[in-house]
Amino acid sequence: MEHLVQFKVHLKDIVPLKVAEREYYKSFSNYLQKYEDFKLKRTNAVGELAHVTLISGPGNDHLK
């Protein structure tokens, strides 16, 4: 029982950090999506691999 109490105390410290970390990743993902969209508009899809998008585009929700 004592271990469970200690674990509960540690969870109170860990959970807010993980929530903040998740928000930082979401913010960074949004930044990358905007960067990629801007780059695509600016280059007008010139080049052999210009059609490849890692963050934005259809079907890439799993990367976010």
N, C-alpha and C positions, 0 to 999 in steps of 0.2 A: 504494500500500500504506500509505503514511503517513497518508492520509486515513481509511482504514478503522480504523487504530489510534486515531486521534483520535475518530472516531465512537463506537467501543467505549467509550472513556473517558467521553464525554458520556452514553451510554446508562446507564452505571452511576449517574449522577446523576439522570437523568430518570425511570427506571422506578420507584424507590421513591416519588417524588412522585406519579406517576400512580396507583399502587396506593392510596396514602393518599387521594387525591382521589376515587377511586371508592368507597372506604369511607365518606367523608363524604357523598357523594351518596346512598348506600344508607341511611345513618342518617337523613338528612333526608327521604327518601322514606317511611321507616317512621314518622317523626314526623307527616308530612302525612296518612298513611293513618289513624293513630290519631286525629288531630284531626278528620278528616272523618267517621269512624265515630262518634265521640263527638257531634259536631254533629248528625248524622243521628238518633241516638237521643234527643238532648235536644229537638230541634224536632219530632219525630214526623212528619216529612215534610209540614210545613205550607208552603204557598206554591206558586206556579206552577212554579218551577224547583227545588223541593226534591228531585225525583227524580234530578237531575243530579249525578253524582259524577265527579270528575276523577282521583282517585288510586285509590280503592278501588272495589269492585264488579266484576261479571263483564265480561270482555272488555277490560279496561283495563291489561293487563300490559305493553303496549308503552310506556305512560307511565312505568313504573318503569325 
